[in-house]
């Protein structure tokens, strides 16, 4: 503890949080909740049964914790689940090992999910959720509909973070999905997206931080539309809430399982990651949560009824845009500051 006194406050806090006890087996850290429950049922339990290798679970794999582990050589996790900017920044900072070339045959991996770092694990989407009570017929379908408060009156819910909202705003303004990041990379394009968000701001009731908020707002009647995660909306539908979703346009993100540099159980961890990417495992996840597989060759094993709710189904991929994590790693700080300013009425 005496040594901690000489570290920065943030570094010290992160270091003191790294305390996972290793009792043998692969240590896997993710974000808990329904997702980790699904990972346990779909992947961890079958993997252990098949190989005899135990998987010890932990939660909270923030980039700060990972950085402390790697920099101090006190690595207590083997594999972490993450996505988005944390994935890109972790790679840039040398916190994760590149995958051996023979670990996974990526010929069956959806192109937008491939990476030399980490094993793509699942695909989730941001899309429009709406109240079936507000729109019993002719519901909103596209992002342009979401922005059209005359044809579709009522209050909206938007994320408090700009990832996926800037993209949706440009698509609502008529930009094809293929051109979104080219346009966002220009000062005029970012201004255009923010101006589009200003346009709808008077109709935004809540800027959500918890993924449960859009579902709650639609179910209670506090809003008629929301941008949120497909899995959360599906949970609401399955629970009998009067919620619908539109797959006409969606913005997809990829989850990854990553091997920490200096992982104590490297061989067993790679066995676990290889299993996650297998067709057997990929076909199983959607039984437990409405996230899509990352492989193109497993849909014959998934019923059409379940495929209808999956972001990576062939039908839904046609009109989807994958989030460009590299763009957000480079421009995210500026975009977030400007988006926050728009949220605050500027």
N, C-alpha and C positions, 0 to 999 in steps of 0.2 A: 504493500500500500504506500510505503514511503516513496517508492519510485513514481507512483501515480501522481504525487503532488507536483512533480516537475513537468507533467504533460498538460496539454491544453484541456480545458474543461470538457469539450466534446470528445476528444480522444480518450480521456480518462473514463467518461461515462460509458463509452462503447466498450472499452477494455474490461471494465468491471462487469459488464453484462455477459461477456463471453465465458460461460461457466458450465457448458454442457458436459455432463459426466459420461465418459465413454465406457461402455460395459461389453464391448465386442460387437462386431457387425457394422454395417454401413450406417452412418448417421446422416439423416436427410432432414433438411429444414425447409419449410414452406410457410404459407400465410394462414394456416388453420382454417376453421370454418367448414362450410359445406364442400369446398374444393378439396381440402385435405382429407375429409371423410371419404370423398369419392376416390381419391388417389389410393387411400388405404384399401378400400374394398376392391377396386379394379386392378391395382398393380402391386401394392406392397404385400398383401396377404398371399396372392397367387405366386408371386416371385419367391417368397420365403418357402412356401410349400413345395415349389418346383426345385429349388436349388439348395435349400437348407441354410441359406444366408439370411441372418436376421437384419431387419431395418429398424433402427431406433429413430423416432420422430422428434423433431423440435420445431419451433415456430420463430417468426420474426427475422428472416434473413435480409436485414437492411444492408445497403452497400457499406455503411459505416462500420458495422460489425465485421463484415467480411474483410474489409480493408485492414482492420486492426489484427484479425487473426493471421492474415498472410504476412503483414509487415513485422509482426512480433514472432512469427514462427510457431504460434500457439494455435494451430488449426484443429478445432474440435468437430467441425462438420466435414463431411466428404462431398455431399451433393446438395445443391440448393435449387429451388425452383423460383424462377423470376422471369421478368419480361420487360419490354420497353426500354427506356433510357438506362435503367440500372444495368441491364444486360450489356448495352453498348459501352457505357462508361467503365464497367467492370473489366471488359475485354481490353479497352484502351489503357487501363491502369495495370494490366498484367495480373489480375486477380484470379483468372480462370485458365485452366489448361486447354490448349487446342485439342480437338478430338483426334485420336489416331485414325488414319485414313481408312483402316479396315473395320472401324467400330460399327458403322452403320452404312448400309447400302442406300445412298440417298436418291437412287434412281426412282424410288417410289414415293419420295417425299414431295409434297406440293411445293412448286418452285419458290413461291413467296415465303416459305418457312425454312428454307435451307440455310445452314450456317456452318462454317468450319469450327465454330466454338459452340459447344453445347449440343444437346439432343433436343430437337423440337418435340414438345410433349402434347400440346393441345392448341386449338384455335378457338378464340372467343370473339364476339362481335358487339359493336355499339350500333344500335339501330333505333327506330321509332317504336315506342310503346304508346298505346292510346287507350282511352276509356271507351269500352263498348257501349256504355250508357250514353255517353256524349255523342258517339258516332255509331249507331246501330246498323246503319247502311252507309255505303260509300265512304269508308274510313280513309284517313290520310295514308299515302303510300310512299311518297318521295320526300327528300329533304326540302324540296321546293314547297311541298304541301305543309311541312312543319312550319315553314316561315310564312305561309299564307294565312294571316289571321282573319281575313275577310271570309274566305271560303270555309275555314275551320276555326271559328272563334273559340276563345277560352285561354286559360293560362297554361304556360309551359314550364317544364323543369329542364334545366341544363346542368352539366357537370361544372364544378367549381375549378376544374383544371382544363386547360385549353386543348389537350390531346384529344383528337377526334372531332372537337367542335369547330376548329378552324377548317378542317377538311370538309365537314358537313356544310359549313357556311358557303364555301366556294362552290361545292356541288349544287347547293340550293340556288346559287347565283348563275348557274348554267355551265360551270366548268366541268368538262369530262373528267372522270376519275383518273385517266392516264396522264392528265396535265396538271393535276392538283399540286404536286410538289415542285414542279417547274415554275409554276406561277407563285407559289408561296415563297420561293427562294428569292423573289424580287421584292424590293421595298413596296412597290405598288401593289403587288399581290397580297402581301400581309396586310396592308392598309385596307384592301378590298374585303378581305375576310373579316377584319375587325369592324369595318363599317356595316357589313351585313349583320353582324351580331348586335351592333348598336340599334339597328333597325327593329330587331325583335325584342330588345331589352324591356320595353314597357310591358310586354306580355309574359315576362319570366317571373314566376312566383317564387321560385327557390333555385339557388345554385347549389347542387348537392355535393356533399363530401362523403356520405355513406351510400353505398350502392342499394341499400334497402329503401332509401327515401323516394326514388321515382315510383316504385311499386306502391308504397304507402299512399303517396299523393294521388295516384290514379285511382286506387281502390276507394279512397275517402271522398273523392270528388274535388279535392283541392286543386287539381290540374286535369287537363284533358289530354295532354301529350307530354312525352318526356323522351329525351335521349338517354339511353341506359344500356346495360349489358343484357344480352339475350338470355343468359342463364337465370338472371334474377327475374326477368319478366316471365320466363317459362315456369319458374317456381310459383309465381303468383297465379298464373293460369291453372297450373296443376292443383293449386289449393282452392280453386273455384272462384277466384276473384274476377270481376268483369273487366279483364284486360286483354288486349290484343296486340299483336306486333306486325310490322310490315318488313318483309324481306326484299322489297323492291330495290333498296340500296342499303348497304351495310359497310362498316369500317372495321376491319379485322386486325386483331393482335395475336401474336404467337407467344405461347409460354415455352420456356426452355428449362431443361435440367442441365446444370452446369457443375463441372468438377473443379473444386477449389485447388489452387496451386498449393502443393504440400499436403494434400489429403492423406491422412494416415492409412486408410484402407483403399488405396487406389484400385487394385485389381478387382476387389469385390464391388467397388463403386461403379467401375466400368461394366461389370456384368449386369448390375442393376439398370444402368442407362441403356445398355444394349437391349435389355428386356423391354424397357419402356417404349423403345422405337419399333419393336416387333409388331407384325400384323396381328398376332394373337392379342397383345396388350392394347393396341390402338383400337381394335374393334370392340373392346370391352368397356372403355371409359364412358361412352354415351349411355350405358345402362344406368349410370349413377348420377350423371350431371349432363346438362345440355351444352357441352363443349364438343367441338368437332375433332375428329382424328386428323393427323398431319399427313397420313398416307393416302394415296389415290387408289390403292388396290384392296381396300377393306370394306368398301360400301356394300359389296354383295353379301357381307355378313351382318349388315345392319338393316333392320326392317324399314320399309318406306315410311311408316308412321313416325319412327324416331328420326330418320333422315330429314323429315320436314322441319325439325327444330334445330338442326345442326348448322353452324356457320360455314363449315367447309364442305357441305354436300355439293356435288357438281352443279346442281341448279342454283344454289345461292352464291357460289364462287363467281358465276358469270358477271354479276353486277356489283361485286365487292371491291373495295380498295384496301390493300394492306398498309398499315401504318409504317412510315419510313422512320425507323428508330434512329438511323444515322442523322437524319434531318433534325430530329428533336434533340439529339445529343448536342448538335452544333448550335441550334437556334432556340432551344427550349427556354433558356433563362430570359432572353429578351421577349419571346412570345408570351411567356407566363406573366411577366411584369405588365405588359401592355394589355393582356386579357384581363388581369386583375383590375387595372384602371378602368376598363370598359364596364366590368361588373359593378364598380363603385360609382358609375354614372358619368365618367369622363369620356 
